[in-house]
Amino acid sequence: MFEVFVKSHFSAAHRLRDYDGDCARWHGHNWEVTATLQVDTLNQLGIAVDFREVKQALQTILKDLDHSDLTQFAPFAGINPTSEVIARYIFQQLKLTFAGERLCLARVQVCETPSTGAVYFE
């Protein structure tokens, strides 16, 4: 089994409703995203997946989040746009992209700071 990953990032603002602390106020992050995929076999070139393909798919998802107010982002309506929620959203969107392929999306990690983040997997 092989695991391959692609990292990317986006910048966005949010606030956490009903949170007792600083995060209840509007603030922004430079979010770091890592998508990890699994594959059993390599292709004839010895490649699990073309990184360009994964990067493009991830960028397509992240462009809707970049420089946005995540609290107003329609898929997060009524829920707090936490790192956990964002990781799940990106995972679900990326999974649709690779459905039916020999690749398995293993997990998506979203970090709001260099030392804090969340991972979503199924």
N, C-alpha and C positions, 0 to 999 in steps of 0.2 A: 504494500500500500504506500502510495506517495501522497504527501500534502504539499500544496503550493499556495502561496499567498501573494496578495497584491495590497499595497498600502496607498491610501490617498487621504485627502483632507478637504474640509470645507469650513467656512466661517459663518456663524449665525448667532442670533440673539434668542433668548428665551427668558421665561420666569416660571417659577413653580407656584401655582395657585395653592392657597391654604398651607403653605410651608412656613414653619416658624423659624425664620432665619434669613440670612442675607440673600439667599437664592429666590426669595419671594419678590425681590426687585429685579427689574430688567437688567440683564447683563449679557455679555457675549463670550463665546469661546472660539478657539481655533480647534475644531474637532478633528481628531485623527481616526481614520477608519482602516481596519485590516480585514479583508475577506480571505478566508482559507477554504480551499477546495481539496477534495480527495479523489484519487483515481487509482485503480488497480494496475493498469498497464500503461506503458508509454507508447506513443505512436512510432512510426518507422524512423523518425528522426531522433528518437530518444526524448521526446517532449511530452509532458503530461497534458499541458494546455498552452496555447499561445498566450503569453502574458498580455499582449495587446488586446486580445478579445476580452479578457477579464477586466482590464483597465477601462476599456470603452464602456462596458456594461455598467461598471461601478460609477464612472463619470456621468453617465446618463441619469442615474438615480440621484447622485449628489448635486447635480446642477439645479434641481428643484429646491434643494435645501440651502444651497450656498447663498450667503448674504440675505437671508430671509429672517422673519420673525417666526420661529418654530411654534410659538404659542398660538399663532394664527394659521398655521399650516393645516389645511383641511383634513388630512389623514390623522391628525392628532386632536381633532375637535373633541372637546370635553375631557381630555386626559392631559396630564402633564408631560411635556416633551423632555423626559429624563434620558440619560444615556441608555438606560435599559430599553425604553420605548423606541428610541431612535435605532438602536442595534436590531431590535426585532423587525422594525419597518424595513430597514435596508436588507436584512436577511430575506424577508418575504418577497421583496421586489427582485432581488438578485436570483432567488430560487426560481422565479417564473422565467427568467432569462435562460437558465440552464436546464429547464425541465426537459426530460426525455433524452438528455445527452449522457455520455458515459461518465460525466463528472458528477460528484456529489458535493454540494455546498455543505461544509462541515460547521462553520461558525463565522460570525461577524463580531468583531471587537470595535467598540467606539470609546475613545478616550477624550474627555473634556479638558484634561490637564495631562502633563507628562506622567503623573503618578496616580491618576484615578480614571476609571472607566468601567465598562460593562461588556459582557460577552453574551450573545444569544446563539443558541443552537437547538436543534430538534432531535 
